[in-house]
């Protein structure tokens, strides 16, 4: 009875809403995840060759980066209106818009990662007979993975949020529930759908962070080696600091005085 009362009272937190609308919430969440995953994967597939093109020189980098930046600034309502004649009221319309929005983040991060590869690593690979293709896939891309994964994480979280805009054409996943609840201000539905969006973004970011750590084990080893070196330096500083020579006043060691 108390659960039914929370629906009548239009409470923000209502267990009866979760129980009675569980299938609706599941369907919306699955659609949200599907649109997000497809959009990010297609965005990554498009951004990678664009980043390679931009890396070839300024005459390519300027147009590529400029175009992706301009696309990112187009309002979502205008973007969907421009794409509507091509795709109609379909999920492809939403996916295409989200892919275009993801490009500015993905292209810049992939390009930054590739440009940060140490020249000596590339020279060593060329000296071993690596061609351009093998150099890219076996040397440059692995070393660029941290920057690439950072961009992928940002693009994924951004896409999770932007997917809700697809409710304009009825393909917004959890955004559909938010839009349906606004006219009557159905509090439990608005809050539940919003919280699920936040949780999806957090889970996606954590999963990609775990994948990044799995694919780049050398970054963890470098960090551990750095911590060990700092600890050793700190210990050496204690041993050689003021008073370490036995001088109670903390003055210079006798050997240093004699050397002077």
C-alpha angles and dihedrals in degrees: 000000000000090000092054090048091058089059091049091046090047093229121184092233114044125163092192090061091054091049098045097040100038094118092048091050092048093050092048092048093049091050090048092051093046095052092045096049095046092047094050094046093049090044090054092048091052096040096053098064090040090055090049089051092048090051092062093077148304094285088063099033094057097055094039096049092039093052095048090048092051091050090053092055095054109107113248093238091054092044093054091045091054092048095043097087090054101045107016121209096330142119088256088067092057094042092051092050092049091048091054091049092050095054098079092057097040098043094049094047095046090048092048091050094050093047091050093061107117112254091224090060091054092045091051091051092049089050089056090055101262114160123214095269096047090043090055098047101036102034116014100038096049091049090047093051097098092057092040092051091047089056091045091054093051092046092049095050090046091050092051088058096042093050089075088067087068087078085086087077097028094260102098103110107212088005088071090062092049093050093046091051098049100076092058093026093234096192100194092052094047093048096043094049091046093050091048090053091053092047091050090052092049094047092047091050093049092048092051091046089054090048090050092053090048093051096043107043091153091069090061092047091050091051091049091049090050092052091049092050092049090051091050092048090049091051091048090051090056092051096048099036129107112310094014091117092061096261104141091208091057092242128149120296116266092242090059090050092051092047089056 
